[in-house]
């Protein structure tokens, strides 16, 4: 799901997804005895948001109150699953040969919403972003 203020991050994530799906198709076409899995994680407590904030601060980036608020919100409300739980879901999915693994209920709900309502979800996300973080 595309998110405001995360343009570069989303581009890299979408690139990995496209690469992986193309690779899966190539492996199937060539009949290689290999399976390719795409992992779609939900909110996992990896420290990614805080790490990015600390890295930006260390590089001398002047962080706004809105950016700090966003990181706090992500850490408190969105990044909730323990990494070990996420790892178990991923390992189980790979062992089962799943082509797509959605890690967590939030990942499943977002995946469904994005696929079912591709024109609506950006407006909903933009509205929620404005409501939570301001203009």
N, C-alpha and C positions, 0 to 999 in steps of 0.2 A: 504494500500500500504506500502510495506517495504521501509524503508529509511535508507541510510547510517548514521552511528553514533548513531542510535536510536534503537539498537538491543533489549535491555531490554524492552523499551517502546513498541516496536512492538510486542514482545512476549506476553506482558500482554494484549495488545489490541486484538491480534489474539486469545488469550485464552478466553477473554470475549466473543468474537464473537462465538467461538466454543461452549462455555458453553451455551450461549443464544439460539443458533440454536438447540442444543441437547435438551435443556429444552422445546423449542417450540414443538419439535417432541414428547417428552414425554407427554406434556399437550394435544396435539392433539390425541395421541394414547389412552390416558386415558379418552378422551372426557370431560375434565374439562371445565367449563364455564369461562375460563381465556384466555386472549390473551397475547402472548409474543412478544415483539418488540425489534429489534436490531437497535441501532442508529449508523449511520456512519457520524460523523461530518466532515465538511470541516474545513477551517480556521476560527476559532472563536476567537475573542479578549478576551480571558479569563486570560491572563497574565501567561499562563503555561510556556512559554519559558523563560521569565524574572524571574519568580519564581524559576524555576529550576537553573538558573544561580546564582541567589542570594543565594539559598540554598547551592549550591556547594561552592560558595565563603565563606559563613559563616562557612562551615565545614573545611575550609582551603585548598580546592582543588585549585591547581594552574591552572587557566584557560588559554587556549591558545588564541591568537589573532583570530584564525580560529573559535574557539567556540563562541567567542564574536560576530564575524562577522555573524555567522550562526543565532544567536539569533536576531541580528539587522535585518537581511534579513527576518526572519520569521515574526517579528513584523511589519515591514514596507510593505512587499509584500504578505505574505500568510495569516496571521491572521487578517482578515478584517471584518468579520461579527460581528455585535453587539450581545452579549449574549442574549439580550431580543428577537431579531429576531430569533435566533437559538431556543430559548425556545418555541416560538410560532409555529415554524415549527414542532418541536417535539410533542408538545401538540396536534396540529391539526392531525398529523400522528397517534398518539395513539388513539385519538377520532375516527378516521376513521378505526381503527383496522389494520393498515398497519403492516405487519411482518418486513419490513425493511424501515427505514427512512434515506434517504441521505440528510444531512443538507447542503444546498448551492450548487450552480452550480459546484464549484470545486469538491465537493464530488461526484457528479453525473458523471462528466467527468473522474475522477480518477477511480471510480468504473467500469465504462464502459471499460476503457483502461486496467485495471488489469484483468478483466474477458475475454475480447476479445483478448488480446495480452499477455498472461501470460509469454511467453518466451522472448518477446521483451521489455516489460516495465522495467525490472531491468537494462538492458543495457542503455536504454534512461535515466533513473533516475541517474545511475552512471555517465554517460556523462555530464548531466546537473550539477550534484554535483561537478564534477571536474572543469567544466567551471566557475561556480559561486564561489566556495570556494577554488579551487586549489587542489593540490595533497594531 
